[in-house]
Amino acid sequence: AQTVTQSQPEMSVQEAETVTLSCTYDTSESDYYLFWYKQPPSRQMILVIRQEAYKQQNATENRFSVNFQKAAKSFSLKISDSQLGDAAMYFCAYRSTIIQGAQKLVFGQGTRLTINP
Amino acid sequence: GAGVSQSPSNKVTEKGKDVELRCDPISGHTALYWYRQSLGQGLEFLIYFQGNSAPDKSGLPSDRFSAERTGGSVSTLTIQRTQQEDSAVYLCASSRDSMNTEAFFGQGTRLTVV
């Protein structure tokens, strides 16, 4: 079974600075998807960024980018120019590409990000 | 609808009572998921529905938990004889189909068993 580990329960950063959230995962599959989700106090999970494992190029969405190291099974999220609205819980998640019975997302434990003004 | 809608937003129930949680997915989405998020934890998969196929119930923690999806749209998660350890946020998500990787989440139901 796949597992996802986020080793940083809490992180904080000064507004406008850059912060990196860590995520490692374990799988025997060669093709899969990785995600970062943001969960503000409203509880609704919001997709931040997605990476397909077969793509070597790191995904980027505006101020959010990832460092995907497939051999190391590492998938970190970098947030540049941090803004107060970035404060939330961030979850790393894994999804298999196997069609049968593996559509679920496997989540890490989350990292609570605080932005200091 | 515009997004995934869950009701109620909050539910307090007495230990031993049954509860029903509702999820209304985005119109046209054939895949629907239920997850449980215990305090300070990540999300734990419970059950997955895809169209008319048999649901994947592999994440249901006990036989007190069941779910159904009527007409391929609205889903109800039922917890019988609730226990204090059932207290959690229950999140529902939907996606266009099983191959579409973007899942859209509702705001969840916070269940408190007293």
Interface residues (C-beta under 8 A of the other chain):
Chain A: V4 Q6 Y33 F35 S42 R43 Q44 M45 I46 L47 R50 F91 A93 R95 I99 G101 Q103 K104 L105 V106 F107 G108 Q109 G110
Chain B: A31 Y33 Y35 G40 Q41 G42 L43 E44 F45 Y48 Q50 D56 S58 G59 V89 L91 A93 S98 M99 T101 E102 A103 F105 G106 Q107 G108 R110
